[in-house]
Amino acid sequence: MIGIDILEVKRIKKLIENPEYTKRLFFKEEIDYANANRNPAIHFAGFFCVKESVVKALGGGLVTEIMVLHYDNGKPYVNLFGKAKELLGQRKIEISISHTDDYATAICQIVE
């Protein structure tokens, strides 16, 4: 199963101006990671794309049940909670994120 998403960075930039919205949509670890970078909005957009691509691949779940983290080498991965974790079951999930100053995209593949 595969899911993909793309987002204009300027759309997320407006949303993250509201800290309460940011806290509802993103985990503390994601907020800290994005804010530690030169252009936080591209990272928030990438994280949102990951969440949407995972929901699409799973066929359900909520974006608030998906946390994007990074290994020491920079490769992204996800931790799932709630319904998203149930839907994944014993399968594994692989993700990839790309972004420019204007767009972010992510793809998710669920493997047996």
C-alpha positions in Angstrom: 0.0 0.0 0.0 1.2 3.5 -0.9 0.2 7.0 0.1 1.6 10.3 -1.2 0.9 13.9 -0.4 2.1 17.3 -1.5 1.5 20.7 0.2 2.3 24.3 -0.6 4.5 25.6 2.3 2.7 28.9 2.4 -0.5 27.1 3.4 1.1 25.5 6.5 3.1 28.7 7.3 -0.2 30.5 8.0 -1.5 27.7 10.2 1.7 27.5 12.4 1.4 31.2 13.2 -1.1 30.0 15.8 0.8 28.1 18.5 -2.3 26.4 19.8 -3.0 24.9 16.3 0.6 23.8 16.0 0.4 22.0 19.4 -2.8 20.2 18.4 -1.4 19.0 15.1 2.2 18.3 15.9 4.0 16.5 18.7 6.6 18.4 20.8 9.4 16.4 19.1 8.3 17.6 15.7 7.9 21.2 16.8 11.4 21.2 18.4 12.9 19.7 15.3 11.2 22.1 12.9 12.0 25.2 15.0 15.6 24.2 15.2 16.0 24.7 11.5 16.4 27.8 9.4 13.0 27.5 7.8 10.6 25.7 10.2 7.6 25.9 7.8 9.2 23.6 5.3 9.7 21.0 8.0 6.2 21.4 9.3 4.8 21.0 5.8 6.9 17.9 5.3 5.7 16.4 8.6 2.1 17.1 7.6 2.6 15.4 4.2 4.0 12.4 6.0 1.0 12.2 8.2 -1.4 12.5 5.3 0.5 10.0 3.2 0.3 7.5 6.1 -3.4 8.0 6.6 -3.9 7.4 2.8 -1.8 4.2 2.8 -3.5 2.8 5.9 -7.0 3.8 4.7 -7.8 5.4 8.0 -6.4 6.9 11.2 -5.8 10.5 12.2 -2.9 12.8 11.4 -2.7 13.4 15.2 -1.9 9.7 15.7 1.3 9.9 13.6 4.6 11.3 14.9 7.6 11.9 12.5 11.0 11.4 14.0 14.5 11.1 12.6 17.3 8.5 13.1 20.7 9.8 13.9 21.6 9.7 10.2 18.7 12.0 9.3 16.4 9.3 7.8 12.8 10.0 8.8 10.5 7.4 10.4 7.1 7.4 12.1 5.7 6.3 15.4 2.0 5.5 15.3 -0.6 5.6 18.1 -4.3 4.8 18.4 -6.3 3.7 15.4 -3.3 4.2 13.0 -1.2 1.8 15.1 -4.1 -0.7 15.0 -4.5 -0.4 11.2 -0.7 -1.0 10.7 -0.7 -4.2 12.7 2.6 -6.1 12.3 3.4 -4.6 9.0 6.3 -2.1 8.5 6.2 1.4 7.2 8.7 3.3 5.2 8.5 7.0 4.5 10.4 9.6 2.5 10.1 13.4 2.6 11.3 16.1 0.1 10.8 19.8 0.2 11.8 23.1 -1.5 11.1 26.6 -0.2 7.6 26.4 -1.8 6.5 22.8 -1.7 6.8 19.7 0.5 5.9 16.1 -0.4 6.1 12.8 1.3 5.5 9.2 0.3 4.6 6.2 2.5 4.9 2.5 1.7 3.5 -0.2 3.9 5.3 -3.5 3.6 4.3 -6.9 4.8 
